[in-house]
Amino acid sequence: QVQVVESGGGLVQAGGSQRLSCAASRSIFSIKSMGWHRQAPGKQRELVAGVTSDGSTNYADSVKGRFTISRDNAKNTVYLQMNSLKPEDTGVYYCNAVAFGRTFWGQGTQVTVSS
């Protein structure tokens, strides 16, 4: 079992930056991969960025060059640094962890980008 808790959401102006944190309940060395997804109103949840246990990363095309996912192994935490934010980045951001053949989701944190 893995619990993940997101933090760091809020209101930000377009062009601004924000950092989200996802704290896992166990060592992230034991977790196959972790990622950030987002869901905008009326839209399906989509992958934003992911990082595997060996440090490989992947990003949605819409955030490449603006967002960076990173991990702090000592803190069992994954971060999402979001720069040059756009109104279309608005949504609920969810962290997940893939481990033991299952996917564990956090409760989500709201990110609102005002124009």
C-alpha positions as CSV (number, residue, x, y, z in Angstrom):
1,Q,0.0,0.0,0.0
2,V,1.2,3.5,-0.9
3,Q,-0.3,6.8,0.2
4,V,0.5,10.0,-1.7
5,V,-0.4,13.5,-0.6
6,E,-0.2,16.5,-2.8
7,S,0.4,20.1,-1.8
8,G,1.3,23.4,-3.3
9,G,-1.7,24.3,-5.4
10,G,-3.4,27.7,-5.5
11,L,-4.1,30.7,-7.6
12,V,-1.3,32.2,-9.8
13,Q,-1.2,34.7,-12.6
14,A,-0.5,33.7,-16.2
15,G,3.3,33.7,-16.8
16,G,3.9,32.8,-13.2
17,S,5.4,29.8,-11.5
18,Q,4.3,27.2,-9.0
19,R,5.7,24.1,-7.4
20,L,3.7,21.1,-6.5
21,S,4.8,18.4,-4.0
22,C,3.8,14.8,-3.7
23,A,4.9,13.0,-0.6
24,A,4.8,9.2,-0.6
25,S,4.2,7.1,2.5
26,R,7.1,4.8,1.8
27,S,10.5,4.9,0.1
28,I,10.2,5.9,-3.5
29,F,12.9,3.4,-4.3
30,S,10.1,0.8,-3.9
31,I,7.8,2.6,-6.3
32,K,8.0,1.8,-10.0
33,S,7.0,5.2,-11.1
34,M,5.3,8.4,-9.9
35,G,3.5,11.0,-12.0
36,W,1.3,14.0,-12.1
37,H,-2.0,14.1,-13.9
38,R,-4.5,16.9,-14.3
39,Q,-8.1,17.3,-14.9
40,A,-9.7,20.4,-16.2
41,P,-13.4,21.1,-15.9
42,G,-15.4,19.0,-18.4
43,K,-12.3,17.2,-19.6
44,Q,-10.7,13.9,-19.0
45,R,-7.7,13.4,-16.7
46,E,-4.5,13.6,-18.6
47,L,-0.8,12.8,-17.9
48,V,1.3,15.8,-17.3
49,A,4.6,14.3,-16.3
50,G,6.1,11.1,-14.9
51,V,9.3,9.8,-13.4
52,T,10.4,6.2,-13.0
53,S,12.5,4.6,-10.3
54,D,15.6,4.9,-12.5
55,G,15.0,8.6,-13.0
56,S,13.6,8.5,-16.5
57,T,11.1,11.3,-17.2
58,N,8.3,11.9,-19.7
59,Y,6.1,14.9,-20.3
60,A,3.0,15.9,-22.2
61,D,3.7,17.9,-25.3
62,S,1.7,20.8,-23.9
63,V,4.1,21.2,-20.9
64,K,7.5,20.4,-22.4
65,G,10.0,23.1,-21.8
66,R,7.8,24.7,-19.1
67,F,7.3,22.0,-16.4
68,T,10.0,19.9,-14.7
69,I,9.4,16.8,-12.6
70,S,12.0,15.8,-10.1
71,R,12.4,13.5,-7.1
72,D,14.0,13.8,-3.6
73,N,14.7,10.3,-2.6
74,A,15.6,11.3,1.0
75,K,12.2,12.9,1.5
76,N,10.2,10.4,-0.5
77,T,8.8,13.3,-2.5
78,V,8.3,14.1,-6.1
79,Y,8.0,17.7,-7.3
80,L,6.4,19.4,-10.3
81,Q,8.0,22.8,-11.0
82,M,5.6,24.7,-13.3
83,N,6.9,27.8,-15.1
84,S,5.3,30.1,-17.7
85,L,1.9,29.0,-16.6
86,K,-1.0,29.5,-18.9
87,P,-4.8,29.7,-18.2
88,E,-5.2,26.3,-19.9
89,D,-3.0,24.7,-17.2
90,T,-5.9,25.3,-14.8
91,G,-7.2,22.1,-13.2
92,V,-7.0,19.7,-10.4
93,Y,-3.5,18.1,-10.3
94,Y,-3.3,14.5,-9.0
95,C,-0.2,12.6,-8.0
96,N,-0.1,8.9,-8.5
97,A,2.3,6.1,-7.6
98,V,2.6,2.8,-9.4
99,A,3.8,0.0,-7.2
100,F,3.0,-3.7,-6.4
101,G,0.9,-3.9,-9.6
102,R,-1.4,-1.2,-8.5
103,T,-1.9,2.6,-9.0
104,F,-2.4,4.7,-5.9
105,W,-3.9,8.2,-6.3
106,G,-3.8,11.3,-4.1
107,Q,-6.8,13.5,-3.4
108,G,-5.6,16.2,-5.8
109,T,-4.7,19.9,-5.5
110,Q,-6.3,22.7,-7.4
111,V,-4.2,24.9,-9.6
112,T,-5.9,28.0,-11.1
113,V,-4.1,30.2,-13.6
114,S,-5.7,33.6,-14.1
115,S,-5.3,35.6,-17.3
